[in-house]
Amino acid sequence: MSGALSMLIALGLDAAIGWPDGLYQRIGHPVTWLGHLIAALDRRLNRETATGPARFRAGLATTLIVITLATGTALALCRVLPGGWAGTVLAGVLAWPLVAARSMYAHVSAVARPLRAGDLPGARRAVSMIVGRDPQCLDEAGVARAALESLAENTSDGIVAPLFWGALLGLPGIAAYKAINTLDSMIGHRTPRHEQFGKAAARIDDIANLIPARLIGLMFALLCARPLAALRCVARDAGHHRSPNAGWPEAALAGALQLRLSGPRAYGDRISQEPWINGAGPDPRPDDLGRGLGLYLRTMVALACCLGLLALL
């Protein structure tokens, strides 16, 4: 399967070098390009004076424009790629910036280091880069919990899901998924501005992540020291999460590490009363971030092996 081999190449490139700062300074990043387009359409089409149905239609149009443009660009690139191994390798290089395995590890490690050193303000600054909640309200356990939740959820939608769709549908598949996921992250929020405008984007993202979220939940559970405990936690608590998908990797990670995750959290002046996942477990400690990252690395190796096996088939 050439798609699987291209995704293995993309994952290998990202693991080895990430997306270099020098390259980012010169040309940006495909996700930032998508973000600029989404922001421009949001400003132009999401009129606050419009009715709810009109804003929904405008959001649907925005969603279809962005997905079509991303997928169409990938299809056009596929048409000019050479056949055989050369085309497969080039497709992997083009997919490389759409995988975020190295940056995920780096961001969580950046939280773990000051947290282990007792530098709570530094850990709060680091965790603010990967979560939307107010970091100033977080104590040591809250920072560790937020970092582990981000690790679980972003492993699903930042790594496993793009590789899944890329392996299945090639470069157009991973490009379409990144467009969907970027739309959801920018406009798929239940706020007055985006409740209707982002509804289509949020629903499409839910569908696109349905299988990958369950795959990564299963991988976390099977690769940890307590697979049965992790699977029991998934069966019991995954459905309690506000997201139809994020609960699977979070519950698997909570069960794998025997910790509690989620729970009430602050977003600005608003408190979101989220239920606990594995609520009987203890709060995470700074060293638990290292255990979470260890499971993450084992999962990335297993994911690479799965892609390799698919490519051989």
C-alpha positions, 0 to 999 in steps of 0.5 A, a space after each residue: 500500500 503506497 499510502 501507508 509507505 508514504 505515511 511511514 516516510 512522513 512520520 519518520 521525517 517528522 520524528 527525525 527533524 520535526 518542522 525546522 524553525 528556519 523553514 517555518 520562518 521562510 514559508 510558514 506551515 501548511 496548517 498556518 496557511 489553512 488558518 489564514 484562509 479560515 480566518 479570512 472566511 470567518 471575518 467575511 462570511 460570519 456576520 453577527 447580524 445574520 440569523 442562525 440558519 444563515 450563519 450555519 449555511 455560511 459556515 457550511 460553505 466555509 467548511 466545504 471551500 477549505 476542504 475542497 481547496 486542500 483536497 484539490 491541491 493534494 490531488 493536483 500534486 499527485 497528478 504531477 508526481 512520478 510513479 513508483 518509489 519516487 512518487 511514494 517518497 515524494 508523497 511522504 515528503 509532502 505529507 511530512 508537515 501534516 504530522 506532529 509527532 515530534 512537536 507533541 513530545 517536545 511540548 509535553 516535555 517542556 511542561 514536565 521539565 519545570 514541573 519536576 524542578 518545582 517551577 510552577 509558573 514556568 510549567 504554567 507558561 509551557 502548558 498554556 501553549 497546548 491547552 485552552 484553559 486558564 493556566 493561572 488557575 492550575 496547581 501542580 496536579 492541574 498542570 500535569 493533568 492538562 498536559 496528559 489530557 493534551 497528550 492523549 487528545 492530540 496524539 489522536 487528532 494530530 498524529 494517528 488520525 492524519 496518518 490513518 486517512 493518509 494511509 487509506 486515501 494517500 496525500 489527498 486523505 491527509 490533506 483533507 483531514 488536516 483541513 477538517 481538523 484545523 476548521 474544528 480547532 478554529 471555528 468548531 466552538 460552542 461560543 455565540 460567534 461560532 455556535 452555528 457557523 462552526 457546527 458543520 465543521 465540528 460534526 465533520 471533525 467528529 466523524 473523521 476522528 471516530 475510528 482514529 480515536 478508538 484506535 489510539 485508545 486501544 493502542 494506549 491500553 494494549 501497550 501499557 503495563 496494565 492493559 485490562 485496567 486501561 480497557 476497563 477504564 475506557 469501557 466505563 468512562 470514555 462515554 462521559 467525555 463531552 467529546 464523542 472521541 476524545 474520551 477514548 484516548 484520555 480514558 485509556 491513558 488515565 487507566 494506563 497510568 492509574 490516574 484521574 484526568 479531566 474534571 472541572 476546568 476554568 476557561 477565562 471567567 467560565 468554569 466547565 464542570 467536566 466529569 472525572 475520568 478514572 475519578 477514583 485514581 490519584 491526581 498526576 504528579 510531575 513524574 507521571 508526565 514522564 510515564 505518559 511520554 514513555 507510553 507515547 513513544 512506545 505507541 509511536 513505534 507501534 504505529 510505525 510498525 503497523 504502517 510498515 506492515 501495511 506497506 508490505 501488504 
